Amino acid sequence: MAKVTINEEVARLWLADAPQDKLFWCQDGRAMKNLGELATALREMSEETYSYHAKEDKNDFSNWVRDVIGDVTLARQLQKAATQATAARKVETRLGQLRARV
């Protein structure tokens, strides 16, 4: 897949809320509609909830970021994240990069 240049338009798109039918529904009952909410949830959710969504053979966070948000680079980083704290940091770092573009 071609590398996407993060310009203002792409940053706004990736920072936007997902459509109502594409929210990320967490095992603990919370719903996330954007990367900011994902970052908060990753910091606050239990290890059990994180582990439910991030297994060796599948990573729901990575899949949602790739398929709904559209950020393939962040999705790959989440797939490789060894811990919940690392995943949260990756999302927070990306948020900073995107917010700097708008």
LINJODA-V924460 format. One record per pair of residues at least 6 apart in sequence whose ideal C-beta (glycine too) atoms are under 7 Angstrom apart, sorted by the first residue. I is the first residue (numbers start at 1). GAP is how many residues later the second one is. If there is no record, write none. Layout:
BEGIN
i=I gap=GAP
i=I gap=GAP
END
This chain:
BEGIN
i=1 gap=71
i=4 gap=6
i=6 gap=91
i=6 gap=92
i=6 gap=95
i=7 gap=94
i=8 gap=93
i=8 gap=94
i=11 gap=87
i=11 gap=90
i=11 gap=91
i=12 gap=90
i=13 gap=57
i=14 gap=21
i=14 gap=55
i=14 gap=56
i=14 gap=57
i=14 gap=84
i=15 gap=19
i=15 gap=20
i=15 gap=83
i=15 gap=87
i=16 gap=18
i=17 gap=16
i=17 gap=17
i=18 gap=15
i=18 gap=16
i=18 gap=50
i=18 gap=51
i=22 gap=46
i=23 gap=8
i=23 gap=9
i=23 gap=10
i=24 gap=7
i=24 gap=8
i=24 gap=14
i=24 gap=40
i=25 gap=6
i=26 gap=6
i=26 gap=15
i=26 gap=19
i=26 gap=23
i=26 gap=27
i=27 gap=22
i=27 gap=25
i=27 gap=26
i=28 gap=17
i=28 gap=18
i=28 gap=21
i=30 gap=11
i=32 gap=6
i=32 gap=9
i=35 gap=34
i=35 gap=56
i=35 gap=59
i=35 gap=60
i=36 gap=59
i=38 gap=23
i=38 gap=53
i=39 gap=49
i=39 gap=52
i=39 gap=53
i=39 gap=56
i=42 gap=42
i=42 gap=45
i=42 gap=46
i=42 gap=49
i=43 gap=45
i=47 gap=37
i=50 gap=34
i=53 gap=7
i=53 gap=8
i=54 gap=7
i=54 gap=33
i=59 gap=19
i=59 gap=20
i=61 gap=17
i=61 gap=26
i=62 gap=13
i=62 gap=16
i=62 gap=17
i=65 gap=6
i=65 gap=9
i=65 gap=10
i=65 gap=13
i=66 gap=6
i=66 gap=9
i=71 gap=23
i=74 gap=16
i=74 gap=17
i=74 gap=20
i=77 gap=13
i=78 gap=9
i=78 gap=12
i=81 gap=6
i=81 gap=9
END
